[in-house]
Amino acid sequence: MSDIAVSVRNLTKTYRIFGHPGDRIKQALTFGRLRYHKEFTALKDVSFDIRKGETVGIIGRNGSGKSTLLQLICGILKPTSGTVQVNGRVSALLELGAGFNPEFTGRENVYFQGAVMGISKQEMDARFDEIAAFADIGEFIDQPVRTYSSGMYVRLAFAAAINVEPDILVVDEALAVGDFLFQKRCYAKIRQMENAGLTLVIVSHDQEIVRNLTNRALLLDRGTAVFCGDSRQAVHHYRKIMFENEARSIAESEAGAVKPDSSGERREGEYGIGGARIIGLRVLDSAGNPCTVFHPRERINLEMSVRFEMFLDQLNFAIVIRNAQGLKIYSWGSFNQDIAVWSGRQAGEVLWNRVFQSGQRATVTISIEANLGAGFYEVQAVVSREMEKQYSSQQVLHWCDEIGSFRVEMNPRDYVFGGVCDLRGRAILHD
């Protein structure tokens, strides 16, 4: 266990929910013989380990138990059953408002946090200037925290959390409140601390942050751990749960929606409720020949083949382009084109109006320009049913990860640019 920072075993947390404040008193007066509450299990039999120096994400839908798990790790809550063993000093940046007394000034709260962490006043005196400089809230450091904006609050909370030399840093969505430049500073600081051996546990709804900032991820759904492993795979399972649950919800509430069918075989990296199946995708050049290497401004034709398993209409045939780091660079589908036609921005056929029969096959070519930085790119393909004439109610019928790929190269003597995409810059000199 010497290399384990956090060990969780068979962790369960159950809350008692009383319908009325007086019900709690009634139950106490009956010494538990009568029950005036319902029980809600936020976490059920969760087990996992986090190694020292590891960065782990915790993801899941709202209400899946993420925040409860973090509070159990931090010792704020006690488990109903199971154990949490933490080896090292834990510093937490939980939901906005946790840990600070609103009547204390920023300075007083910083010293209070240090005392809670077991740091002496003399040590905090030595660290205070660095904390204040990172928070960068000026004279507000000596004002009551209740007068702070949410951005000022999270600045001070993060500055205090990272400057107590924690072995384990726990972050729960709080950084989403800060402005972009402050977030950039925070993640740079986190990277620096990771390199020095910090163990990081982070909750975020931003899938790109989880894919790029963490090594492993734990996926929670309705209080249970459904996956723990590679962050890329965890995000895939997370999207699968979100899209399929949304599709089922639409099927239950909207007339004419596709009913989920889980009988079809799905390989790793595929999901959807069925009705249509992507059977292949070819990456072609402008002449229609298979191609894997492109140069900026050349056309990339992504030819998707689809088989229909039932009568379908209102379809969207789409692609997602991600770079080697997993960052989504571009997403576009036939429905985007339909919206442009409806709005009068362009002319053409509305593919959303097309009808497809069971057993029918179709080929859809999505043509894009290779206005991308040099590197490797992954193609994801999706067929969805759009219930309205806007992206507001969608059923994913079939999604395929890593169904295609290509590389973009540049000729330094011909045309070059930096970054992930070409914004077609122009320079004009005004005398």
N, C-alpha and C positions, 0 to 999 in steps of 0.2 A: 504493500500500500504506500510505499515511500514516494512513488511518482504520481499518486492520485491526489488531485486537489479537491474534488467533490465526489462523494460516493452516495448514490441514492438507491435505497433498496425497499421495494414493495410499498412505496409511499402512497398513502391514501389520506385525503382531507375531505371531511364531510361537515357541512354547515347545517345548523338548525334554523329553519325559517318560520318565524311566528307571524300569524296573520294580523295580530294586534299587539301593541306593547304590553297590554295587560295579561296576555296569554302567557308570557314568560313568568310573571308573578304567580299565576294560577298553577302552572306546572311545578314551580318551586314549593308552593304550599301543599301540594299533594305528594311531595317527596318522590316525584317521578312515576307515581302509580297511574296517573292519567296523562295522556299525551296531547299537548296543544300545539304541536309543531309538525312541520314537514321536514324531511331531510333532503339536502341537495349535495351530491357528491361531485366536488369540483375536480378532484384527482382520484384515480383508481388504480392501485397496484403498479405504480410507475417505478422502473429501475433503470439506471444508467450510471456510467462513470465519466468524469472529466479529468483528463490528465493535466499535470502541471505544465504551463506554457501553451496550452491548447486554446483555440478560439472556437467556441461552440455557439450556434444559433438555436433559438427556440422559436418555432413558428406554429401557426395554427389560426383557425378562425376565431372571431370574438366569442368569448365564453368557453374556450377550449381548455382553460386552466393554466395558461402561461404565467399570468401575474401571480396567481396563487403559488405556483411552483417556485418562482423567484423569491417570494416572501418567505417560503419555507426554507429555502437555501440560506437566506439572510438571517434566519432566526426570528423574524417578525411574527410568524405564525408557528403554532405547534401542530405536528401531524396528528391525525386521528389514529393512524397506525403506520407502521414502517419507520424507517430511519433515514436521516440525512447526516452524513459525516463530512465536515469541512476542515481541511488542513491548511491553515494560513489565515491571514488577515483579510476580511471581506469588506470592500467598500461598495456601496450601492447607490445607483442613480435610478430610482424607481419613478412611479408616476408623479407628475408635477404636484408639488405640495407636500410630498412625504419627507419627513425628517427635519424640516425647518419649523421653528416657532414663528408665526406671522407677526407677533408683537416684538420679537427681538430684532435688532438691527442686523444687517448683513454680517458685520464684523462679529457680533455676539454669536450668531448662528455658526459661523466658521469655527470659532473657538469651542462652541458646544459640540459640534461634530467631532472635532479633534479629541475632546474629552471622552466622548462615547467610544471612540476608537482606541482609547488608552494612551493617547499622546499628551505629554505634559504641556503646560502653558509655555514653558521655555522653548520647547521644540516648535510649537505653533507660532511663537513670536518670530522664530527664524524662517518659517515658511510663509508667513502671512503676506509679505510683499509680493511673492511669486503668485500666490492665489489671487490677490487683488488685481495684479497685472493681467493674468489670464482671463479673469472675469470681465475686466475692462468696463466697469459700470460707474466709474468716477466717484463723485461725492455720495452717490446712493449707497455706498458700502456702509455708511453710518446712518442710514435711514431704516425705519421698520420695513421688514420684508413684505408686509401687507400692502405697501405702496408700490411694489415692483410690478412691472409688466411681466407677462409669461416669459418673454425672451430674456429679460434681466434675471429672472428667477433661475432659469435653466443654466445661464452662464455661470452664476455663482455656485449653483449646486454641482455642476460638472467640475469646476475649478477646485472646489473643496474635496470632491470625491477622489480626484486623481492625485492630489498632493499630500495624501496621508500614507503614501508608499504601500498601497494594497498589494497583496499577493493575488487576490481575485477581485476583479471588477465586474459588477453586475449592472447592466443597463437595460431599462425597460421603456423603449419608445420615446424617452424624454427628449432626445436630441432632435426629434422631428419638429420641436417647437422653435428651435434656434434658426437664425437666418443662415443663408448658404455659406457665407464666409466663415461664420463661427463653426458650422458643421464641418467644414473643410479643416479648420484648425483642430477640432476635436478628433477627427479620424486620423489626422497626421500624428497627434499626440498618442492616440491609442496604438498606432503602428509602432511608434517609438517604444512604448511600454511593452508591447508584445515582443519586440526584438530583445528586450531586457529580461524576458521571462515571465511577463504578466499572463495570468489565466483570465480570459475574457468570456463572459456569458452574456449574450445580447438577445433581446427580443425585438423583432421588427416585422412590420407588415410589408416592408420594402424587400421584395424578392431579390433584387439586384444586390442590395447590401449583404444579404445572407449568403448569396452565391460567391461574392467577391471578398467579403471580410472574414468569413468563418471557414474553418477546416471541416467541421462536422456540424450536423444539425439534428435536433430532436423535433419531430412533428407530433403535436398533440391534436387529438380530435375527440371532443366530448369527454375530456378528462382522462383519456387513455393514450398511451404512447403507441402510435401506429407505425412509426419508422424512426430509426436512429442510425445515422451513417453519413456517407458523403453528402455534402451540402447540395451539390447539383441534383442528386437523386432525390433528396428530401424536398427540394423545391418542386421537382416534377410531381411527386406524390401530392404535394400541397395543391398545386394547380388542378390536378385530377380531382381531388375532393371538392374544391371550390366549383369547378365547371360542372361536374356531374350533379352536385347538390343543387346548383342553380337550375340546371336543366330539369331535374325532377320537380323542383318547386314550380317552375313554369308549367310543366305537364299537369300538375294538380290544380293550377289556378286559371289557366287560359284554355279556352276551347280551340281545338285545331292544332294543339301542340303535339310534338312527337312524344310517344310514350317510351320510357327507357326500356332497353332490351340488353341485358347483361350476358346473353347466351353466347355471343361471338367471342372468338379467341382474340386476345390482345397480347402483343409482345411487349417487352420492356420499352418504355418511351411512348406508348400509345394509350389513349383513353378516349372516352366519349360514350354516348348513350345508344349508339347504333342508328340504323336507318340508311346510312351511306358509309362507304369504306374507300379510303384512299389506297389504291393498289400500286401506285408507283409515282415517282417524280423524276424527270430528266432535266439536267442542266444543259442548255443549248446555247450556241452563239447566234448571232444575227442571221446566219445562213441556215440555221436549223441543225447544225452538227453538234454532237456531244462535245463539251468543252469544260475544262476545270480551271483554266487560268484566263483572267481577263485584265484589261487595262482600263484606267479611268475613262469614262464617257462611252465605252463600248456597251452594247445592249446585252443583257443577260435574260434569256428566255427560260422561265421555269414552267415546264410542261407537266401538269398534274393530271393523272388518270384516276377516275372515280367510278365505282360501281354502286348502283342504288339498290337497296334491299326492300324498299317500300315506295309508295307514291309520295312524292315530295315536291314542294315548291318553296318560294321565299328563301332561296339558298344563297350563301356567301362562300366563295372559294378564295382562300386567303393564304398568305405566307408571312412568316416572321424571319427576319435575318438577325443573327446574333454573331458577335465576334468571338475570338478564341477565349476571351475572359468571361463569356456568357452574357455580356451586356447586350440588351436589345437595341439594335441599330435602326431597324425599320420594320414596320408592319403595314400591310396593305392587302386589300381584297377586292373582289368584284363588287361588293356592296359599297365600298368607297366610291367606285366609279358610278354606281347607280345613284348615290346621293348627289354627286356632281351633276348628273343628268337631270334629276328632279329639281335641283336648284337653278337649272338653266346655265350653269357654268360651262357645260360641254354638251355636245349632241351625241346620240348613239342609242343602242338598244339597252333596255333595262333588264339585266340578267335575273334579277329578283323575281320577275314575272314568269320566267320559264318553268315549265312543269316537267317532271321526270317520273318515269314509270319503274316499278319493281323489275329488276333484271337488266335494266338499261345501263349502258356505260357512256361516259362522256369524258372528253379531254378539254381541259382549260389551260391556256397559256397565259401566264402573268409575266409581262415584259417590263423590266426595270433597267435603269442606267447604272453602270458600275461606278458611280460617283463615291467611291469608298477609299479609305486609306489602305495602304499596302498591308496585307495580312490574310489570315485564314478566316472563312465565314461558314457558319452552319445555317442550313435552311430547315425551318419547321413548316409543316403544312397543316391546314385545318379546313374542314367543311362544317359550317354551322348553319342553323336556321334562325333567321332574324324575324322576330314576331312583329316588329314595327318598322316604319321607314326611318329609323335612326338606331344607333347603337345603344339601346336601352333595355332590350329583352332578347337574350340570345341563348340558344341551345347548341352546345358543341356536340355534333354527331360523331366526328372522328378527328382526333388530333394526333399528329406524328412528329416526334422529336427526331432530329438528326436524320431526316429522310434524304437530304442532299447536302452538298458542300461545294465550295469553290474557293479560289485564291485570287487576290488582286495584286498585281505587280505594277511598278512604275518604271518608266525609262527616265533617268535623271537628266538626259539631254533633250527630252521631249516635253514632258509636262509633269510637274511635281507639286505637292502640297502636303501640309502636316495635319495630323488629327485623324478622326475616324470617318469623316465625310467631306465632300467637296462642296463648299458653299459658293463656288464660282466667283471668287473675289475679283475686283477690278481696281486698278490704281489710276488716279487722275491727279496730275500735278497742276496746281493753279499758281501761275506766276503773279 
